[in-house]
C-alpha cells in the first residue's frame, strides 16, 4: 500500500496487486471528521473493468470483514 496524498482529514492510498497476470489498483481512503469524533471512515474502490476486478472485489470484501470483526460497525 502506497500513500498517494494526505490532507488534514484524510489519507489516500493505492494498493496494487496482480490478478490473472494483470495489475489492478485498489484505492483506499481513510478519513476522520470533526463531526464524528473517535471514528475513522474507510472506503475501498477498484475502477478496473469486469472481469479484471473480480480478485480485487474479493480482497475488498475480505478487508471489510476484518473491519467489522469484534462487533465494530462499518458504514
C-alpha positions in Angstrom: 0.0 0.0 0.0 1.5 3.3 -1.0 0.3 6.7 0.3 -0.6 9.0 -2.5 -1.8 12.1 -0.7 -2.7 13.4 2.7 -5.0 16.3 3.8 -5.9 17.5 7.3 -8.8 14.9 7.4 -8.0 12.0 5.1 -5.3 9.7 3.8 -5.5 8.4 0.2 -3.6 5.2 -0.7 -3.1 2.8 -3.6 -2.7 -0.9 -3.2 -1.5 -2.6 -6.4 -1.9 -6.4 -6.8 -1.8 -8.8 -9.8 -4.9 -10.8 -10.6 -4.7 -13.2 -13.6 -1.4 -11.7 -14.6 -2.9 -8.2 -14.8 -2.2 -5.5 -12.2 -5.2 -3.8 -10.6 -5.2 -0.8 -8.3 -7.4 -0.7 -5.2 -8.0 2.9 -4.0 -8.2 3.2 -0.2 -9.3 6.4 1.6 -9.5 6.8 5.3 -11.0 9.9 6.8 -11.5 11.4 10.2 -14.3 14.1 10.5 -14.6 16.6 13.3 -18.4 16.0 13.3 -17.8 12.3 14.1 -15.0 12.2 16.7 -13.4 8.9 17.6 -14.4 7.2 14.3 -12.5 6.6 11.1 -14.3 6.3 7.8 -12.7 3.9 5.3 -13.6 3.5 1.6 -12.3 0.9 -0.9 -12.7 1.3 -4.7 -11.4 -0.5 -7.8 -12.1 1.1 -11.1 -10.9 -1.7 -13.3 -13.4 -3.2 -15.8 -15.0 -6.6 -15.2 -13.7 -9.4 -15.1 -10.3 -7.8 -14.3 -11.6 -6.5 -10.9 -13.1 -9.8 -9.6 -10.0 -10.6 -7.5 -9.9 -7.0 -6.2 -13.5 -7.2 -5.2 -12.8 -10.4 -3.2 -9.9 -8.7 -1.4 -12.1 -5.6 -0.6 -14.8 -7.9 0.9 -12.2 -9.6 3.0 -10.8 -6.3 4.2 -14.3 -5.1 5.1 -14.9 -8.3 7.1 -11.8 -7.6 9.1 -13.0 -4.1 9.8 -16.4 -5.5 11.0 -14.8 -8.0 13.4 -15.4 -8.0 17.1 -18.7 -6.1 16.8 -17.3 -3.0 15.1 -19.6 -1.2 12.8 -18.6 -0.2 9.3 -20.7 2.1 7.2 
